[in-house]
Amino acid sequence: MTTHSIPVLDFGSQTAQLIVRRLRELGYYSELLPYDAPETQVRSLSPVGIVLSGGPASVYEPGAPALPTWLVASDLPVLGICYGMQLISHTLGGIVTRPTGREYGPAMITVTRPHPLFADTPTEQPVWMSHGDRIEQLPTGFTAIAANPATPFAAIADDQRRWYGVQFHPEVVHTVYGRTILNNFARLCGARPEWQPVNFVAEAIERVRAQVGDEGRVICALSGGVDSAVAALIIHRAIGDRLTCVFVDNGLLRAGEAEQVITTFREHFHVPLIAVDAREEFLSALEGVVDPEQKRKIIGEKFIRIFEREARALQGVEFLAQGTLYPDVIESTAPDRPKAAKIKTHHNVGGLPADMQLKLVEPLRYLFKDEVRAAGLQLGLPEEWVWRHPFPGPGLAVRIVGAVTWERLETLRQADKIFLEELRASGYYRATQQAFAVLLPVQSVGVMGDGRSYGVTIALRAITTEDYMTADWARLPYELLSRVSSRIVNEVEGVNRVVYDISSKPPATIEWE
């Protein structure tokens, strides 16, 4: 751990973790803490400054998240983003209102007076706005340092107090100079860029030892992806053979994945592994279920019950380890993010049963995918595992829109295998960050041979992203898409139509369910 940090107080923004990510990318250690975290918890990180995130509330509404009183009395520099800036103004005597309309999406701002917060950025610059409220009157001591026609106070500063605010979101890639602005704030705080992702490994090992103790035993939910693999290796280094990995074949995996995971982890990582064939259990539990949230909750609970069963068989196991990441937490509205809006329930966060008997160990809970990969390389994971595309915990169940049956799973498995094979052969697997096939609940008329067909539809999805919080659709070559479509229609029985998803996130999510 570095000797100082810039924590982010979380008011429920969907991009709150991105602020943490950007600060870490710049070399400044940061953690996301609840806005009402005790002062002692925040001070334990040796903060040299504080960032206030955005959020979905309005500062003037009853029960809206408030600015901590200890922060107002502190001498710490503060940067308020969107809701955070409005909260600063509201708390210190300014006026915040809701004008007609809202400002959402790309916008241009003008830096109205030179200021260190905007050092090394142009006077006119593109930003990303996402707000319905705006400041109408500044509190005493603050001045405007940037504006646009819709937002007269696009950025504000009280230089004596070293408190600043921006109405836009510097953490998203659409704000072109956002990283520079955050770096400028860190400099105003006097922070030193000393943190690197690889520092995390030693810290995580110590945290696991502290949580599990000298005699605690852990089972790790192993999926074969990079997240659970890194979590398992960190825990194994922390407690050795007191870790047992449990791999559950739920019947919802990609083609050949179960065999690959079992072989690789037993022979390469030499970590104790129990393989459980639970295909019938999961398929029976999912019979007739079409609602994606219900699917996730059923799968989440089924996993936990199996892990609890295996833990009882091993005896003395108190802890369950998972490879939960930041994006899982943000989208699921985990208990430590009560003010965030839920996008979807991740089976290993919001889908966990309330009466779960095991205590969770989640060494990666506040890391992003690229940070996990950096840690994986340091831990000695083979590159082919480190760079595997993410695969959702509920597996193909959330890539089948509608009911899950064995026949539909086999159709999707074959189509997905073909897509990934062609991506690898053409060199586009590493050029995309996630790619997969989706089976739609759509049948359409086609012509195959000289006869009429009435087959199912496969959608292909491939995205490029830095952080998985926002994503763009991958511009794959037409020739590649044509080859994939031809192979799927010819090799996968019952499919007569293939489409390509060109939706970005937002407004879509990466997965279809």
JOHULIN-V620844 format. One record per residue. N is the residue number from 1. SS is DSSP state (hx for helix, st for strand, lp for the rest). OMEGA is omega in whole degrees, 0 to 359 (NA if undefined). BURIAL is # if it has 9 or more other ideal C-beta (glycine too) atoms within 8 Angstrom, else .. Layout:
BEGIN
n->{N/N}
ss->{SS/SS}
omega->{OMEGA/OMEGA}
burial->{BURIAL/BURIAL}
END
This chain:
BEGIN
n->{1/2/3/4/5/6/7/8/9/10/11/12/13/14/15/16/17/18/19/20/21/22/23/24/25/26/27/28/29/30/31/32/33/34/35/36/37/38/39/40/41/42/43/44/45/46/47/48/49/50/51/52/53/54/55/56/57/58/59/60/61/62/63/64/65/66/67/68/69/70/71/72/73/74/75/76/77/78/79/80/81/82/83/84/85/86/87/88/89/90/91/92/93/94/95/96/97/98/99/100/101/102/103/104/105/106/107/108/109/110/111/112/113/114/115/116/117/118/119/120/121/122/123/124/125/126/127/128/129/130/131/132/133/134/135/136/137/138/139/140/141/142/143/144/145/146/147/148/149/150/151/152/153/154/155/156/157/158/159/160/161/162/163/164/165/166/167/168/169/170/171/172/173/174/175/176/177/178/179/180/181/182/183/184/185/186/187/188/189/190/191/192/193/194/195/196/197/198/199/200/201/202/203/204/205/206/207/208/209/210/211/212/213/214/215/216/217/218/219/220/221/222/223/224/225/226/227/228/229/230/231/232/233/234/235/236/237/238/239/240/241/242/243/244/245/246/247/248/249/250/251/252/253/254/255/256/257/258/259/260/261/262/263/264/265/266/267/268/269/270/271/272/273/274/275/276/277/278/279/280/281/282/283/284/285/286/287/288/289/290/291/292/293/294/295/296/297/298/299/300/301/302/303/304/305/306/307/308/309/310/311/312/313/314/315/316/317/318/319/320/321/322/323/324/325/326/327/328/329/330/331/332/333/334/335/336/337/338/339/340/341/342/343/344/345/346/347/348/349/350/351/352/353/354/355/356/357/358/359/360/361/362/363/364/365/366/367/368/369/370/371/372/373/374/375/376/377/378/379/380/381/382/383/384/385/386/387/388/389/390/391/392/393/394/395/396/397/398/399/400/401/402/403/404/405/406/407/408/409/410/411/412/413/414/415/416/417/418/419/420/421/422/423/424/425/426/427/428/429/430/431/432/433/434/435/436/437/438/439/440/441/442/443/444/445/446/447/448/449/450/451/452/453/454/455/456/457/458/459/460/461/462/463/464/465/466/467/468/469/470/471/472/473/474/475/476/477/478/479/480/481/482/483/484/485/486/487/488/489/490/491/492/493/494/495/496/497/498/499/500/501/502/503/504/505/506/507/508/509/510/511/512/513}
ss->{lp/lp/lp/lp/st/st/st/st/st/st/lp/lp/lp/lp/lp/hx/hx/hx/hx/hx/hx/hx/hx/hx/hx/lp/lp/lp/lp/lp/lp/st/st/st/lp/lp/lp/lp/hx/hx/hx/hx/hx/lp/lp/lp/st/st/st/st/st/st/lp/lp/lp/lp/lp/lp/lp/lp/lp/lp/lp/lp/lp/lp/lp/lp/hx/hx/hx/hx/hx/lp/lp/lp/st/st/st/st/st/lp/hx/hx/hx/hx/hx/hx/hx/hx/hx/lp/lp/lp/st/st/st/lp/lp/lp/lp/lp/st/st/st/st/st/st/st/st/st/lp/lp/lp/lp/hx/hx/hx/lp/lp/lp/lp/lp/st/st/st/st/st/st/st/st/lp/lp/st/st/st/st/lp/lp/lp/lp/lp/st/st/st/st/st/st/lp/lp/st/st/st/st/st/st/st/st/lp/lp/lp/lp/st/st/st/st/lp/lp/lp/lp/lp/lp/lp/lp/lp/lp/lp/hx/hx/hx/hx/hx/hx/hx/hx/hx/hx/hx/hx/lp/lp/lp/lp/lp/lp/lp/lp/lp/hx/hx/hx/hx/hx/hx/hx/hx/hx/hx/hx/hx/hx/hx/lp/lp/lp/lp/st/st/st/st/st/lp/lp/lp/lp/hx/hx/hx/hx/hx/hx/hx/hx/hx/hx/hx/hx/hx/hx/hx/hx/hx/st/st/st/st/st/st/st/lp/lp/lp/lp/lp/lp/lp/hx/hx/hx/hx/hx/hx/hx/hx/hx/hx/hx/hx/hx/lp/lp/lp/st/st/st/st/st/lp/hx/hx/hx/hx/hx/hx/hx/lp/lp/lp/lp/lp/lp/hx/hx/hx/hx/hx/hx/hx/hx/hx/hx/hx/hx/hx/hx/hx/hx/hx/hx/hx/hx/hx/hx/hx/lp/lp/st/st/st/st/st/lp/lp/lp/lp/hx/hx/hx/hx/hx/hx/hx/lp/lp/lp/lp/lp/lp/lp/lp/lp/lp/lp/lp/lp/lp/lp/lp/lp/lp/lp/lp/lp/lp/lp/lp/lp/lp/st/st/st/lp/lp/lp/lp/lp/lp/lp/hx/hx/hx/hx/hx/hx/hx/hx/hx/hx/lp/lp/lp/lp/hx/hx/hx/hx/lp/lp/lp/lp/lp/lp/lp/lp/hx/hx/hx/hx/lp/st/lp/lp/lp/lp/lp/hx/hx/hx/hx/hx/hx/hx/hx/hx/hx/hx/hx/hx/hx/hx/hx/hx/hx/hx/hx/hx/lp/lp/lp/lp/lp/lp/lp/st/st/st/st/st/st/st/st/st/st/st/st/st/st/st/lp/lp/st/st/st/st/st/st/st/st/st/st/st/st/st/st/lp/lp/lp/lp/lp/lp/st/st/st/lp/lp/lp/lp/hx/hx/hx/hx/hx/hx/hx/hx/hx/hx/hx/hx/hx/hx/lp/lp/lp/st/st/st/st/st/st/lp/lp/lp/lp/st/lp/lp/lp/lp/lp/lp/lp/lp}
omega->{175/185/178/185/173/180/176/175/192/176/171/179/176/179/182/180/178/176/177/181/182/179/178/178/180/177/180/181/180/172/176/180/175/183/181/176/178/180/181/179/179/182/180/179/182/185/171/177/182/172/175/183/169/180/185/185/170/189/184/180/175/178/179/179/186/175/180/182/181/181/178/182/184/176/182/171/183/170/176/181/177/176/180/178/179/180/175/182/182/184/186/172/176/182/177/181/174/178/176/180/179/180/182/176/184/179/175/174/176/174/189/172/181/181/179/179/181/178/177/174/182/179/175/182/180/179/177/179/176/183/174/178/174/178/177/180/182/173/180/178/182/173/177/177/174/184/164/186/181/185/183/178/180/174/183/181/165/188/180/180/188/174/185/178/174/180/180/183/180/185/183/186/181/172/194/182/183/179/180/180/178/178/177/177/179/178/177/178/185/182/177/182/186/187/175/181/183/176/186/188/181/179/181/178/180/179/179/179/181/182/187/180/186/184/183/179/187/164/183/176/186/181/185/175/184/184/181/179/179/178/181/183/176/182/179/177/182/188/176/186/172/173/170/178/178/176/182/173/184/180/184/185/176/184/176/187/182/181/181/181/183/181/186/186/177/187/184/186/177/176/179/186/173/177/183/175/183/184/181/180/183/182/178/181/183/185/177/183/181/181/185/178/179/176/183/181/178/181/179/180/181/177/184/181/178/178/177/179/179/179/178/180/180/180/175/180/180/191/173/179/178/178/181/179/178/182/175/183/184/185/185/188/178/183/180/176/188/183/181/175/181/176/174/181/172/188/184/175/182/181/181/179/184/184/179/186/184/176/184/169/185/186/183/191/182/174/172/187/182/178/177/180/177/178/180/178/178/181/177/177/176/183/181/176/181/186/174/176/177/177/185/178/177/174/184/179/180/170/169/180/185/185/180/175/180/180/180/177/180/176/181/180/181/180/180/179/180/181/181/177/182/176/180/183/183/180/182/180/180/179/174/181/175/180/183/176/179/177/184/177/186/172/181/181/176/177/178/189/178/186/178/174/176/191/182/184/174/173/176/181/174/185/170/184/173/193/181/174/168/183/176/179/184/178/180/179/179/182/179/180/179/180/179/181/181/181/182/182/183/187/182/184/175/180/178/180/178/179/181/183/179/178/177/174/348/12/179/167/180/176/180/179/NA}
burial->{./#/./#/#/#/#/#/#/#/#/#/#/./#/#/#/#/#/#/#/#/#/#/./#/#/#/#/#/#/#/#/#/#/./#/./#/././#/././#/./#/#/#/#/#/#/#/#/#/./#/#/#/././././#/#/./#/#/././#/#/./././#/#/#/#/#/#/#/#/#/#/#/#/#/#/#/#/#/./#/./#/././././././#/./././#/./#/#/#/./././#/./#/#/././#/./././#/./#/#/#/#/#/./#/#/#/././#/#/././#/./#/#/#/#/#/././#/./#/#/#/#/#/#/./././#/#/#/#/#/#/#/#/#/#/#/./#/#/./#/#/#/#/#/#/#/#/#/#/#/#/#/./#/./././#/./#/./#/#/#/./#/#/#/#/#/#/#/./#/#/./././#/#/#/#/#/#/#/#/#/#/#/#/#/#/#/#/#/#/#/#/#/./#/#/././#/#/#/#/#/#/#/#/#/#/#/#/#/././#/#/./#/#/#/./#/#/#/././#/./#/./#/#/./#/./#/#/./#/#/#/./#/#/././#/./././././#/#/#/#/#/#/#/#/#/#/#/#/#/#/./#/#/././#/././#/./#/#/#/#/#/#/#/#/#/#/#/#/#/#/#/./././#/./#/#/./#/./#/#/#/#/#/#/#/#/#/./././#/./#/./#/#/#/#/#/#/#/#/#/#/#/#/#/#/#/#/#/#/./#/./#/./././#/#/./#/#/#/./#/#/#/#/#/#/#/#/#/#/./#/#/./././#/#/./#/#/#/#/#/#/#/#/#/#/./#/#/././././#/#/././#/#/#/#/#/#/#/#/#/./././#/./#/././././././#/./#/#/#/#/#/#/#/#/#/#/#/./#/#/#/#/#/#/#/#/./#/./././#/#/./#/#/#/./#/#/#/././#/././#/#/#/#/././#/././#/#/././././#/./#/.}
END
